[in-house]
């Protein structure tokens, strides 16, 4: 046990970032603050997508400001935050154990791949609260933060099909797994509902964790889809998806100055990554979910089990702002809003590919 604690302390010094030093942290040092540790997936917190959304949520909880320094809508919760960006999957468990050995109040894992790892660690520390984003656990000390991605994907599928000039649209997923099939299926159903003759091309970057962090491959797949006639591409591939942004920009604009091809962002609002080329983004409010679970711990209301976020709770949505408001027709937005209300009311059932 002493050896394990020594190794954990050493791991904290080696792994914890955000300005953490190797001095011993004590409750006196922190003045009683709730301590939160978050472990990102290998895409890192600057992927401008999934991890970035989680980082935004914990930064709002820590400082009341987004990572770019702008004020959050929600107040600071006054926590002490530390984060880890593992260079490879083998670093995830040591990072979680490092936080646990130091008695952190909440340990957050980002990404479904961390679920079995968290399950193992959480069993060893039953008095510590854990939360897994996109993963599932039945342990009483683990909160599973999950989303109805298929519902949001249905709406952007409708928008893609309606705004497509060719009737051919694309989908690029990161890792070829059930969770991303959920995005793809919802997208296809929405497209077909809006335009029955729509053709949906589907490709995946790969079958390993590296599929989330390969923008070169993402661009290659996007260019191939463009070559086959796709003029709108939805990407659910983490950092790899940024390659599709480059691909549509490379395709250029027409004589009127409008982009000839568009990408649809995912998880975070990516509309302004390449203004004029991003039709919309299927935002997954990981930021809200993460902030809420931190708030639950601060208020001593933490509960394990499933915390589900869908259209009815603004857990998923399509984003509109200054960067894309001229790209989508008002009639298309009206149809998307009508579909949203029907989904919430249960009048439209979107297939969940993970339950097939």
Secondary structure per residue as TSV (DSSP state, phi and psi in degrees):
chain	resnum	aa	ss	phi	psi
A	1	X	-	360.0	-43.1
A	2	X	H	-61.6	-41.1
A	3	X	H	-62.8	-42.5
A	4	X	H	-63.3	-41.0
A	5	X	H	-67.2	-37.7
A	6	X	H	-63.0	-44.4
A	7	X	H	-65.2	-37.3
A	8	X	H	-64.5	-41.5
A	9	X	H	-62.5	-39.9
A	10	X	H	-64.9	-38.0
A	11	X	H	-65.3	-37.5
A	12	X	H	-59.3	-45.0
A	13	X	H	-62.7	-34.3
A	14	X	H	-83.2	-31.7
A	15	X	H	-105.2	-36.3
A	16	X	-	-71.7	132.2
A	17	X	-	-114.1	-153.0
A	18	X	T	61.4	40.1
A	19	X	T	82.3	12.2
A	20	X	-	-70.0	134.9
A	21	X	-	-101.2	175.3
A	22	X	S	-93.1	15.6
A	23	X	S	-68.8	156.7
A	24	X	-	-74.1	126.3
A	25	X	-	-86.4	135.1
A	26	X	-	-132.0	163.5
A	27	X	H	-62.0	-33.9
A	28	X	H	-63.8	-43.0
A	29	X	H	-58.3	-39.5
A	30	X	H	-91.0	-3.5
A	31	X	T	56.1	40.8
A	32	X	T	77.6	11.8
A	33	X	-	-67.8	145.9
A	34	X	-	-68.2	132.3
A	35	X	E	-103.4	126.1
A	36	X	E	-122.3	129.4
A	37	X	E	-117.4	136.1
A	38	X	E	-126.0	134.6
A	39	X	E	-114.1	113.6
A	40	X	E	-80.0	166.9
A	41	X	-	-84.3	-179.4
A	42	X	T	-71.5	-7.6
A	43	X	T	-69.5	-23.0
A	44	X	-	81.6	159.9
A	45	X	T	-72.4	-9.4
A	46	X	T	-104.0	26.4
A	47	X	S	-77.5	-3.9
A	48	X	S	59.6	23.5
A	49	X	S	-142.6	-116.1
A	50	X	H	-63.8	-55.6
A	51	X	H	-63.6	-39.0
A	52	X	H	-61.5	-36.3
A	53	X	H	-65.4	-41.8
A	54	X	H	-64.7	-41.3
A	55	X	H	-62.8	-40.5
A	56	X	H	-59.0	-42.2
A	57	X	H	-63.6	-44.3
A	58	X	H	-74.1	-30.8
A	59	X	H	-68.2	-37.4
A	60	X	H	-63.2	-39.4
A	61	X	H	-66.6	-34.0
A	62	X	H	-78.7	-50.3
A	63	X	H	-118.2	-13.4
A	64	X	S	78.3	10.1
A	65	X	B	-132.4	147.7
A	66	X	-	-70.0	164.5
A	67	X	T	-55.3	-27.0
A	68	X	T	-84.2	1.7
A	69	X	S	95.6	-9.2
A	70	X	-	-77.3	150.7
A	71	X	B	-65.9	143.8
A	72	X	-	-85.6	159.0
A	73	X	S	-70.9	-27.9
A	74	X	S	-100.8	153.3
A	75	X	-	-78.7	159.3
A	76	X	-	-62.4	141.8
A	77	X	-	-99.4	0.2
A	78	X	-	69.0	30.4
A	79	X	-	-84.4	167.8
A	80	X	E	-104.3	124.3
A	81	X	E	-115.3	136.8
A	82	X	E	-133.9	147.1
A	83	X	E	-135.4	158.8
A	84	X	E	-131.1	134.1
A	85	X	E	-113.6	94.5
A	86	X	-	-63.4	136.4
A	87	X	S	-75.9	-21.1
A	88	X	S	-155.9	163.6
A	89	X	T	-59.0	-28.3
A	90	X	T	-70.5	-13.5
A	91	X	H	-87.9	-7.2
A	92	X	H	-69.8	-50.3
A	93	X	H	-63.2	-45.7
A	94	X	H	-57.0	-36.8
A	95	X	H	-65.2	-45.9
A	96	X	H	-61.3	-43.2
A	97	X	H	-66.7	-32.6
A	98	X	H	-62.8	-45.4
A	99	X	H	-62.5	-44.4
A	100	X	H	-63.9	-43.1
A	101	X	H	-61.8	-28.9
A	102	X	T	-90.9	5.8
A	103	X	T	73.9	32.9
A	104	X	-	-61.8	149.9
A	105	X	S	-78.9	-30.1
A	106	X	E	-147.1	132.9
A	107	X	E	-121.6	122.1
A	108	X	E	-109.7	131.6
A	109	X	E	-110.9	135.0
A	110	X	E	-106.6	113.4
A	111	X	S	113.9	141.3
A	112	X	G	-57.9	-31.4
A	113	X	G	-64.7	-20.8
A	114	X	G	-83.9	-9.5
A	115	X	H	-57.4	-51.2
A	116	X	H	-65.1	-30.7
A	117	X	H	-67.8	-47.1
A	118	X	H	-62.3	-37.7
A	119	X	H	-57.0	-43.8
A	120	X	H	-65.8	-47.1
A	121	X	H	-68.8	-42.6
A	122	X	H	-63.2	-31.3
A	123	X	H	-65.4	-32.0
A	124	X	H	-79.5	-17.0
A	125	X	-	-131.3	69.1
A	126	X	T	-65.2	-16.1
A	127	X	T	-95.5	3.3
A	128	X	S	-106.8	142.3
A	129	X	E	-85.6	136.0
A	130	X	E	-126.9	155.1
A	131	X	E	-142.7	134.7
A	132	X	E	-119.3	125.6
A	133	X	E	-87.7	122.6
A	134	X	S	75.0	8.6
A	135	X	-	-116.7	171.1
A	136	X	-	-129.4	137.8
A	137	X	-	-149.7	146.8
A	138	X	-	-104.7	6.3
A	139	X	-	-69.7	142.4
A	140	X	T	-67.7	-19.2
A	141	X	T	-101.5	15.0
A	142	X	E	-123.3	124.1
A	143	X	E	-95.3	126.1
A	144	X	E	-98.7	112.5
A	145	X	E	-96.5	104.6
A	146	X	E	-124.9	158.6
A	147	X	E	-132.2	154.7
A	148	X	-	-92.9	68.4
A	149	X	H	-58.9	-30.5
A	150	X	H	-63.6	-31.2
A	151	X	H	-69.7	-47.6
A	152	X	H	-65.8	-36.7
A	153	X	H	-66.1	-33.8
A	154	X	H	-58.8	-45.3
A	155	X	H	-66.4	-43.0
A	156	X	H	-72.1	-24.3
A	157	X	H	-65.3	-41.2
A	158	X	H	-60.8	-46.9
A	159	X	H	-63.3	-42.6
A	160	X	H	-60.4	-47.7
A	161	X	H	-65.3	-39.3
A	162	X	H	-69.2	-35.0
A	163	X	H	-89.9	-10.8
A	164	X	-	-69.3	136.6
A	165	X	S	-88.1	-25.4
A	166	X	S	-97.2	-18.0
A	167	X	S	80.5	4.6
A	168	X	E	-116.5	124.8
A	169	X	E	-130.4	159.7
A	170	X	E	-121.4	160.8
A	171	X	E	-136.4	128.9
A	172	X	E	-120.9	113.7
A	173	X	E	-97.2	158.2
A	174	X	E	-77.7	-93.4
A	175	X	E	-86.7	137.1
A	176	X	-	-77.5	83.3
A	177	X	S	-138.4	168.5
A	178	X	H	-56.8	-41.1
A	179	X	H	-58.7	-42.4
A	180	X	H	-79.1	-26.3
A	181	X	H	-61.2	-30.9
A	182	X	H	-61.5	-43.6
A	183	X	H	-61.2	-49.8
A	184	X	H	-61.4	-44.1
A	185	X	H	-66.3	-44.6
A	186	X	H	-61.8	-41.8
A	187	X	H	-60.6	-45.9
A	188	X	H	-65.1	-42.3
A	189	X	H	-65.0	-39.9
A	190	X	H	-65.2	-41.8
A	191	X	H	-62.0	-45.3
A	192	X	H	-68.2	-31.8
A	193	X	H	-67.1	-37.8
A	194	X	H	-81.3	-30.3
A	195	X	-	-151.9	92.3
A	196	X	T	-54.4	-26.2
A	197	X	T	-90.9	7.0
A	198	X	-	-63.8	141.1
A	199	X	E	-107.5	126.6
A	200	X	E	-114.0	118.0
A	201	X	E	-94.1	134.1
A	202	X	E	-126.3	127.1
A	203	X	E	-138.1	154.7
A	204	X	E	-123.0	147.1
A	205	X	E	-69.9	-39.2
A	206	X	E	-177.6	-168.9
A	207	X	S	-122.6	8.3
A	208	X	S	-122.1	174.9
A	209	X	G	-59.2	-25.9
A	210	X	G	-64.1	-14.8
A	211	X	G	-64.9	-18.1
A	212	X	G	-85.7	-10.6
A	213	X	S	-134.5	49.2
A	214	X	-	-138.1	71.8
A	215	X	H	-61.7	-27.5
A	216	X	H	-60.6	-45.0
A	217	X	H	-67.1	-38.2
A	218	X	H	-60.7	-41.4
A	219	X	H	-66.8	-41.2
A	220	X	H	-58.9	-45.9
A	221	X	H	-65.8	-39.9
A	222	X	H	-64.2	-43.8
A	223	X	H	-63.5	-35.9
A	224	X	H	-65.6	-41.5
A	225	X	H	-66.0	-40.2
A	226	X	H	-61.5	-39.7
A	227	X	H	-62.4	-24.0
A	228	X	T	-95.8	5.8
A	229	X	T	108.4	-5.9
A	230	X	-	-67.0	130.5
A	231	X	-	-117.5	-0.6
A	232	X	E	-136.5	129.3
A	233	X	E	-128.5	122.6
A	234	X	E	-95.0	127.1
A	235	X	E	-116.4	129.1
A	236	X	E	-127.1	69.5
A	237	X	-	-138.7	19.2
A	238	X	G	61.1	-138.5
A	239	X	G	-62.7	-28.7
A	240	X	G	-61.7	-31.1
A	241	X	G	-64.3	-22.8
A	242	X	H	-63.1	-22.3
A	243	X	H	-63.9	-32.2
A	244	X	H	-69.0	-31.3
A	245	X	H	-63.1	-43.4
A	246	X	H	-63.6	-36.9
A	247	X	H	-65.3	-45.2
A	248	X	H	-70.6	-33.3
A	249	X	H	-65.1	-40.3
A	250	X	H	-62.5	-31.7
A	251	X	H	-65.9	-24.1
A	252	X	-	87.5	-164.8
A	253	X	B	-125.2	162.1
A	254	X	-	-88.2	-174.8
A	255	X	T	-64.7	-21.2
A	256	X	T	-87.0	-6.0
A	257	X	S	92.4	5.3
A	258	X	-	-91.5	141.0
A	259	X	B	-58.3	143.0
A	260	X	S	-85.9	-22.1
A	261	X	S	-137.1	150.1
A	262	X	E	-131.8	154.8
A	263	X	E	-116.3	152.7
A	264	X	E	-114.4	122.2
A	265	X	E	-76.8	177.5
A	266	X	E	-146.1	151.8
A	267	X	E	68.5	-73.8
A	268	X	S	-89.0	164.3
A	269	X	-	-74.0	107.4
A	270	X	-	-105.7	16.2
A	271	X	T	-56.9	-34.3
A	272	X	T	-98.4	9.0
A	273	X	T	-63.1	-44.6
A	274	X	T	-139.0	83.2
A	275	X	T	-53.8	135.6
A	276	X	T	94.1	-18.3
A	277	X	T	-110.6	-7.0
A	278	X	E	-107.2	109.7
A	279	X	E	-64.2	-46.4
A	280	X	E	-168.9	-177.2
A	281	X	E	-133.3	138.2
A	282	X	E	-88.2	92.5
A	283	X	E	-79.5	136.9
A	284	X	E	-115.7	113.9
A	285	X	-	-78.6	63.6
A	286	X	H	-60.7	-34.6
A	287	X	H	-59.4	-45.8
A	288	X	H	-65.2	-42.0
A	289	X	H	-64.3	-43.2
A	290	X	H	-67.7	-44.2
A	291	X	H	-58.8	-43.1
A	292	X	H	-64.5	-40.7
A	293	X	H	-69.7	-32.9
A	294	X	H	-65.1	-44.0
A	295	X	H	-59.6	-40.5
A	296	X	H	-60.1	-40.0
A	297	X	H	-68.7	-43.9
A	298	X	H	-59.1	-40.5
A	299	X	T	-89.7	7.2
A	300	X	T	59.3	39.5
A	301	X	-	-117.6	14.8
A	302	X	-	-58.2	135.3
A	303	X	-	-134.1	134.5
A	304	X	-	-73.7	-178.0
A	305	X	E	96.3	-170.1
A	306	X	E	-86.6	132.4
A	307	X	E	-117.7	107.8
A	308	X	E	-105.6	133.8
A	309	X	E	-124.2	115.5
A	310	X	-	-126.3	-162.9
A	311	X	G	-59.9	-36.5
A	312	X	G	-65.4	-22.4
A	313	X	G	-115.3	18.9
A	314	X	T	55.6	30.3
A	315	X	S	-75.6	-27.1
A	316	X	E	-136.9	153.0
A	317	X	E	-171.8	169.5
A	318	X	E	-103.0	147.6
A	319	X	-	-104.8	139.3
A	320	X	-	-127.5	133.8
A	321	X	-	-158.9	-168.4
A	322	X	T	-62.2	-23.8
A	323	X	T	-82.0	-16.4
A	324	X	T	-134.7	4.1
A	325	X	T	-64.1	-20.2
A	326	X	T	-93.3	-1.2
A	327	X	T	-94.4	-20.9
A	328	X	S	-119.2	129.3
A	329	X	-	-68.1	147.8
A	330	X	H	-60.6	-31.6
A	331	X	H	-67.7	-35.6
A	332	X	H	-67.6	-43.2
A	333	X	H	-63.5	-38.2
A	334	X	H	-62.6	-43.2
A	335	X	H	-64.8	-38.6
A	336	X	H	-65.1	-40.6
A	337	X	H	-66.7	-38.5
A	338	X	H	-63.8	-41.4
A	339	X	H	-65.1	-38.7
A	340	X	H	-58.2	-47.7
A	341	X	H	-65.2	-34.7
A	342	X	H	-68.8	-36.8
A	343	X	H	-66.0	-45.5
A	344	X	H	-60.6	-39.3
A	345	X	H	-78.0	-7.8
A	346	X	T	85.0	7.2
A	347	X	S	-78.3	-25.7
A	348	X	S	-119.0	125.3
A	349	X	-	-105.8	117.4
A	350	X	-	-93.2	131.6
A	351	X	-	-65.3	130.3
A	352	X	-	-95.3	106.2
A	353	X	G	-63.2	-19.2
A	354	X	G	-81.7	-7.7
A	355	X	G	-112.3	6.3
A	356	X	-	-78.0	360.0
